[in-house]
Amino acid sequence: MDLKHKLEAGEFSILAEIDPPKGTAAGPMIDSAAKVKEEIAAFVVPEMSNAVMRMSALGAAMLLQKRRMETIMQVCCRDRNRIALQADLLAASACGIKNIMAVTGEDPSFGDHHQASAVYDIDIDTLLTAIQGLKNGKDMAGIELAGAPEFLVGATVNSGLAGADLDREIDAMNRKIDAGARFFITPPLFDVSAIEPFMNKIPTDGIYILPTVVLLKSLGMARYMARNMKNVYIPDERVQQIQKAPDKVRECIRIAKDTVSSIKDNGFPGTVISTIGWEDKLYDIIHGV
């Protein structure tokens, strides 16, 4: 059963973010994914996240799809104009990729090619509308396609905002829903209660909210995120839990596993596990250490 039908059937779906390699050596990415492919509904393949040059999401997703692993391919406004974006989407569909996640993309100044020029030919709402148009059999110029793609389409939403900022984010989310988005991936969640104000304000009929579970790598990372990421709430007891643990990496893995269980117990349709380069820890998060 593919991701779309799992979500529609109410089956809790664990997704995993897996970075394409910075180079042609895709073996470690493929091996890490293969170890957990039976437990993962789909692998989220970022398109050069943080503006760091890597193998394209299309290329990496094709490598995984070839090995019968379902993927969610990111498409990014930053790097391609409307012609290239549509071309990649058609190629993705022809290669068996069924799930698309539209993102704006960080400015190149955040990455490793500071002299690169951002494209941003179209914004996120226009990209989502374009994807819907392709699904309906026409490109952005109104020309009919010889075969239309079928995608489950998603985007991101910042569920950690508050007050007027949260209201504006929900307005933006509703525009994305109108443009065809059906699943939304949130920022890292460490306490399910922190997302309740957001969940109480949004439409949920036919829309799937998938909280992100980030694998903390160290006590320092936990402290940094708690102090500096204002839209991410890490309870003090989580930080103390890592501080007291004799094996801090093992404890971080345990926290991630417990958070996945909490998200499932609270009725969410699924979650996204992000290991930030530690894809070899996915098995331990899912099965325990």
matplotlib code that plots the C-alpha trace (Angstrom):
import matplotlib.pyplot as plt

x = [0.0, 1.4, 1.6, -1.5, -3.6, -2.0, -2.9, -6.4, -6.8, -5.7, -2.6, 0.1, 2.9, 6.5, 8.5, 12.2, 14.2, 17.3, 19.9, 21.2, 25.0, 27.4, 29.0, 28.2, 28.7, 25.1, 25.8, 25.6, 22.2, 20.8, 22.1, 20.7, 17.3, 17.3, 17.8, 14.4, 12.5, 9.9, 9.0, 9.2, 6.2, 8.2, 11.6, 11.6, 14.4, 15.3, 16.3, 19.7, 18.4, 20.1, 21.3, 24.1, 24.9, 24.2, 22.9, 19.5, 16.4, 15.2, 18.3, 18.4, 14.7, 15.1, 17.9, 15.6, 12.5, 14.6, 15.0, 11.3, 11.5, 8.7, 9.9, 8.6, 10.6, 11.1, 10.7, 12.2, 11.5, 15.1, 17.0, 14.9, 12.5, 9.0, 10.1, 12.7, 10.4, 7.7, 10.2, 11.5, 7.9, 7.1, 10.3, 9.6, 6.2, 7.4, 10.1, 7.4, 7.6, 4.2, 4.7, 5.9, 6.7, 6.9, 9.3, 10.6, 14.2, 16.7, 18.7, 22.1, 23.8, 23.0, 24.8, 28.2, 27.9, 27.5, 28.0, 25.0, 22.1, 18.7, 16.0, 12.6, 10.9, 7.6, 6.6, 5.3, 1.6, 2.3, 4.3, 1.6, -1.0, 1.3, 1.5, -2.2, -2.4, 0.0, -2.2, -5.2, -3.3, -2.0, 1.3, 1.6, 1.3, -2.1, -0.8, -2.2, 0.2, 0.7, -0.1, -0.6, 1.1, -0.6, 0.9, 0.1, 1.3, 2.6, 4.3, 5.6, 3.8, 5.3, 3.1, 5.3, 4.2, 1.9, -0.6, -0.9, 2.1, 0.2, -2.9, -0.9, 0.8, -2.6, -3.9, -0.8, -1.5, -5.1, -3.8, -1.6, -4.6, -6.6, -3.7, -3.7, -1.5, -2.8, -0.1, 2.0, 5.3, 5.9, 9.1, 10.7, 8.3, 9.5, 6.3, 3.0, 1.2, 3.2, 1.3, -2.2, -2.8, -2.1, -4.2, -7.2, -7.2, -6.8, -9.0, -8.2, -10.7, -8.7, -5.5, -2.6, -0.3, 3.0, 5.1, 8.9, 10.9, 14.6, 17.3, 19.3, 22.9, 24.3, 23.6, 25.0, 22.6, 19.7, 20.7, 21.3, 17.9, 16.2, 17.8, 17.9, 15.0, 12.1, 9.5, 10.7, 10.0, 12.2, 11.1, 13.8, 13.4, 14.5, 17.7, 18.3, 17.5, 20.4, 22.7, 22.3, 22.6, 26.0, 25.5, 24.1, 23.7, 21.8, 19.6, 19.0, 17.9, 15.5, 14.0, 13.4, 11.7, 9.5, 8.5, 7.4, 5.3, 3.8, 2.8, 1.2, -0.7, -2.1, -3.8, -1.6, -1.6, 2.2, 5.5, 8.8, 12.1, 15.0, 18.4, 20.4, 23.0, 22.8, 20.7, 22.4, 20.5, 17.1, 17.0, 17.7, 15.0, 12.4, 13.3, 14.9, 18.4]
y = [0.0, 3.4, 6.4, 8.1, 5.0, 4.4, 7.9, 7.6, 4.3, 5.8, 3.7, 5.5, 6.3, 6.8, 8.8, 9.3, 12.2, 11.0, 13.4, 12.8, 12.5, 15.3, 13.4, 10.3, 7.8, 6.9, 3.6, 4.8, 6.6, 3.5, 1.1, 3.2, 3.3, -0.4, -1.3, 0.3, 0.1, -2.3, 0.1, 3.4, 4.4, 6.9, 8.6, 12.4, 13.4, 17.1, 19.3, 20.8, 21.7, 24.7, 25.7, 23.1, 21.6, 17.9, 15.4, 16.5, 15.3, 13.9, 11.8, 10.5, 9.7, 7.8, 5.7, 4.7, 4.2, 1.8, -0.3, -0.3, 2.3, 4.9, 8.6, 12.1, 14.3, 17.9, 20.6, 23.9, 27.4, 28.6, 26.8, 26.4, 28.5, 27.4, 25.5, 23.4, 22.8, 21.4, 19.3, 17.8, 17.0, 15.2, 13.2, 12.3, 11.0, 9.0, 7.4, 6.3, 9.0, 9.5, 12.1, 15.7, 18.2, 21.9, 24.2, 27.7, 26.9, 28.8, 31.7, 30.6, 32.8, 30.1, 27.4, 26.6, 28.4, 32.0, 33.4, 31.5, 33.5, 32.4, 31.9, 32.2, 32.6, 31.5, 31.5, 28.5, 29.1, 29.4, 26.2, 24.3, 25.6, 24.6, 21.0, 20.9, 22.1, 19.3, 16.8, 18.2, 17.7, 21.1, 23.0, 26.6, 27.9, 26.1, 23.5, 20.0, 17.3, 13.8, 12.1, 13.8, 13.0, 11.8, 13.2, 13.3, 16.9, 18.3, 21.4, 22.7, 24.6, 26.4, 25.1, 26.6, 30.2, 32.1, 34.9, 37.0, 35.1, 31.8, 33.3, 34.5, 31.0, 29.3, 31.7, 30.7, 27.1, 27.5, 29.0, 26.0, 23.7, 25.6, 25.0, 21.3, 20.5, 17.6, 16.9, 19.3, 18.6, 20.7, 21.9, 19.6, 18.5, 17.4, 17.8, 17.0, 19.6, 22.4, 21.8, 21.9, 25.7, 25.1, 22.0, 23.7, 26.3, 24.3, 22.3, 18.6, 16.9, 15.3, 17.1, 15.2, 16.9, 15.1, 16.4, 16.1, 14.2, 15.3, 13.1, 15.2, 14.4, 15.7, 17.7, 20.8, 20.4, 20.1, 23.2, 25.2, 24.4, 25.1, 28.5, 29.7, 28.2, 30.2, 28.2, 24.9, 23.9, 21.4, 20.7, 21.2, 17.6, 16.4, 18.4, 17.1, 13.6, 13.8, 15.5, 12.7, 9.8, 8.0, 7.3, 10.5, 9.3, 6.3, 8.6, 10.9, 7.9, 6.8, 10.3, 10.2, 6.8, 7.9, 11.1, 9.0, 6.8, 9.9, 11.4, 8.1, 7.8, 11.3, 10.4, 12.0, 10.2, 9.9, 11.5, 12.4, 11.3, 13.6, 12.3, 15.2, 13.0, 10.1, 8.0, 4.9, 5.6, 5.2, 1.5, 2.1, 4.8, 2.5, -0.7, 0.7, 0.4]
z = [0.0, -1.0, 1.3, 0.0, 0.7, 4.1, 5.1, 3.8, 5.6, 8.9, 9.1, 11.2, 8.7, 9.7, 7.1, 7.2, 5.9, 4.0, 2.5, -1.0, -1.0, -1.7, -4.5, -6.5, -3.7, -3.1, -1.4, 2.2, 1.5, -0.1, 2.6, 5.4, 3.7, 2.9, 6.6, 7.5, 4.2, 5.7, 8.5, 6.5, 4.5, 2.4, 2.4, 2.3, -0.1, 0.4, -2.5, -1.3, 2.2, 3.8, 0.2, 0.4, -3.0, -3.1, -5.6, -6.7, -5.0, -8.3, -8.8, -5.2, -5.2, -8.5, -7.0, -4.1, -6.2, -8.4, -5.3, -4.5, -1.8, -1.9, -1.8, -1.2, -3.6, -2.6, -5.4, -4.5, -5.8, -5.2, -7.9, -11.0, -13.1, -14.0, -17.1, -15.3, -12.3, -14.5, -16.4, -13.2, -12.0, -15.3, -15.1, -11.5, -12.3, -15.3, -13.0, -10.5, -7.9, -6.4, -3.7, -4.0, -1.3, -2.4, -0.5, -1.0, -0.2, 1.9, 0.3, -1.1, 1.5, 4.1, 2.1, 0.6, -2.7, -1.6, -5.0, -6.5, -7.7, -6.4, -9.0, -7.2, -10.6, -8.8, -5.2, -3.2, -3.9, -7.6, -7.6, -5.8, -8.3, -11.2, -9.8, -9.6, -13.2, -14.3, -12.5, -14.5, -17.7, -18.6, -18.1, -16.9, -20.5, -20.8, -23.2, -22.9, -21.7, -23.3, -20.0, -16.7, -13.4, -10.3, -7.1, -3.4, -2.7, 0.5, 2.0, 5.3, 8.0, 11.1, 13.8, 16.5, 16.0, 18.3, 18.2, 15.0, 13.5, 13.9, 12.3, 9.3, 9.0, 9.1, 6.4, 4.3, 5.0, 3.8, 0.5, 0.1, 0.7, -1.9, -4.3, -3.7, -0.7, 1.3, 3.9, 6.0, 7.7, 10.9, 12.6, 15.3, 18.0, 21.4, 23.4, 21.8, 24.0, 22.2, 19.0, 20.5, 19.9, 16.2, 15.9, 17.5, 14.7, 11.5, 9.3, 9.6, 7.2, 4.4, 5.6, 7.2, 9.8, 10.1, 13.0, 12.7, 15.2, 15.2, 16.6, 19.0, 18.6, 21.9, 25.0, 23.3, 20.4, 22.8, 24.7, 21.6, 20.1, 23.4, 23.7, 20.1, 18.1, 19.4, 17.5, 18.8, 22.5, 24.2, 27.8, 30.5, 31.6, 28.1, 28.4, 31.9, 30.8, 28.3, 30.8, 33.3, 30.9, 30.9, 27.1, 25.7, 22.1, 23.3, 25.3, 22.4, 20.3, 23.1, 23.3, 19.5, 19.8, 22.7, 20.8, 17.8, 20.1, 21.7, 18.3, 17.4, 20.7, 20.2, 17.0, 14.4, 11.0, 10.9, 11.6, 9.9, 11.5, 10.8, 11.8, 10.2, 8.6, 11.1, 8.9, 10.3, 13.5, 11.9, 12.7, 16.4, 16.6, 15.2, 17.0, 20.2, 21.7]

ax = plt.figure().add_subplot(projection="3d")
ax.plot(x, y, z, "-o")
ax.set_aspect("equal")
plt.show()
